[in-house]
């Protein structure tokens, strides 16, 4: 099986040119490996945000990742317009907000990953990089603390009382109160999903799509 997730870097102001780059590769693969199943993935969008992707209202869709251009490319993948696919997985549907398509799903609408069990920070000036939560956080994952940038967690150790002491890669002075929810961060550049968001996108794929990966 070949899983073709390429196409994002082939973006073009012309949907036809963009689609041709994707379809041509599928055609070459099918010609060389005629008996191998090729599964296409719809292409993610791209959007910037002025508030860390907390809401869709603060996001701006970047051209050509728009309904008029990317939408046509993904429609071609879904309909197998080139005749070279044996199926597709709608990765775009798992990536995009279900109401405001072509924007990232805001992290405030995603599952909570933990809660602060004590306040971090004191006066807004003194810096800190350790904090306590009620669940163990993933090392190497980047988080948001409510609406505050959380950063990458470098360690998460149990305290023996059901809480966990976490260390983040950077220090800052913002006060984060007890009870603040913890979420996976979304993206740093509007293009590439954070590790946590990648997990969330995989979770949001339709089960019927996941079964297409069975050889």
ChimeraX attribute file (.defattr): number of C-alpha atoms within 10 A of each C-alpha:
attribute: neighborCount
match mode: 1-to-1
recipient: residues
	/A:1	14
	/A:2	16
	/A:3	15
	/A:4	17
	/A:5	15
	/A:6	14
	/A:7	20
	/A:8	17
	/A:9	8
	/A:10	12
	/A:11	20
	/A:12	17
	/A:13	14
	/A:14	15
	/A:15	19
	/A:16	13
	/A:17	14
	/A:18	21
	/A:19	24
	/A:20	16
	/A:21	15
	/A:22	22
	/A:23	22
	/A:24	13
	/A:25	15
	/A:26	21
	/A:27	17
	/A:28	12
	/A:29	17
	/A:30	19
	/A:31	12
	/A:32	10
	/A:33	13
	/A:34	12
	/A:35	9
	/A:36	13
	/A:37	19
	/A:38	21
	/A:39	20
	/A:40	27
	/A:41	21
	/A:42	26
	/A:43	24
	/A:44	24
	/A:45	25
	/A:46	22
	/A:47	21
	/A:48	20
	/A:49	20
	/A:50	11
	/A:51	14
	/A:52	20
	/A:53	24
	/A:54	22
	/A:55	18
	/A:56	22
	/A:57	13
	/A:58	15
	/A:59	21
	/A:60	16
	/A:61	19
	/A:62	15
	/A:63	16
	/A:64	18
	/A:65	23
	/A:66	18
	/A:67	15
	/A:68	13
	/A:69	19
	/A:70	26
	/A:71	19
	/A:72	17
	/A:73	25
	/A:74	22
	/A:75	13
	/A:76	19
	/A:77	25
	/A:78	17
	/A:79	12
	/A:80	16
	/A:81	13
	/A:82	15
	/A:83	13
	/A:84	22
	/A:85	23
	/A:86	15
	/A:87	18
	/A:88	19
	/A:89	25
	/A:90	19
	/A:91	21
	/A:92	20
	/A:93	18
	/A:94	20
	/A:95	25
	/A:96	19
	/A:97	17
	/A:98	12
	/A:99	9
	/A:100	11
	/A:101	18
	/A:102	26
	/A:103	29
	/A:104	32
	/A:105	23
	/A:106	19
	/A:107	23
	/A:108	18
	/A:109	11
	/A:110	12
	/A:111	12
	/A:112	13
	/A:113	18
	/A:114	19
	/A:115	20
	/A:116	22
	/A:117	19
	/A:118	15
	/A:119	15
	/A:120	21
	/A:121	19
	/A:122	14
	/A:123	10
	/A:124	13
	/A:125	11
	/A:126	12
	/A:127	16
	/A:128	18
	/A:129	17
	/A:130	18
	/A:131	18
	/A:132	23
	/A:133	25
	/A:134	18
	/A:135	20
	/A:136	18
	/A:137	23
	/A:138	18
	/A:139	14
	/A:140	15
	/A:141	17
	/A:142	25
	/A:143	26
	/A:144	22
	/A:145	19
	/A:146	20
	/A:147	17
	/A:148	16
	/A:149	15
	/A:150	22
	/A:151	21
	/A:152	19
	/A:153	20
	/A:154	17
	/A:155	17
	/A:156	21
	/A:157	14
	/A:158	15
	/A:159	10
	/A:160	7
	/A:161	7
	/A:162	10
	/A:163	18
	/A:164	21
	/A:165	18
	/A:166	21
	/A:167	21
	/A:168	22
	/A:169	14
	/A:170	14
	/A:171	14
	/A:172	16
	/A:173	15
	/A:174	17
	/A:175	17
	/A:176	21
	/A:177	17
	/A:178	14
	/A:179	15
	/A:180	20
	/A:181	20
	/A:182	24
	/A:183	24
	/A:184	29
	/A:185	26
	/A:186	26
	/A:187	21
	/A:188	14
	/A:189	12
	/A:190	21
	/A:191	16
	/A:192	14
	/A:193	19
	/A:194	19
	/A:195	17
	/A:196	19
	/A:197	24
	/A:198	16
	/A:199	12
	/A:200	18
	/A:201	17
	/A:202	13
	/A:203	12
	/A:204	13
	/A:205	17
	/A:206	14
	/A:207	9
	/A:208	9
	/A:209	15
	/A:210	12
	/A:211	10
	/A:212	15
	/A:213	13
	/A:214	7
	/A:215	6
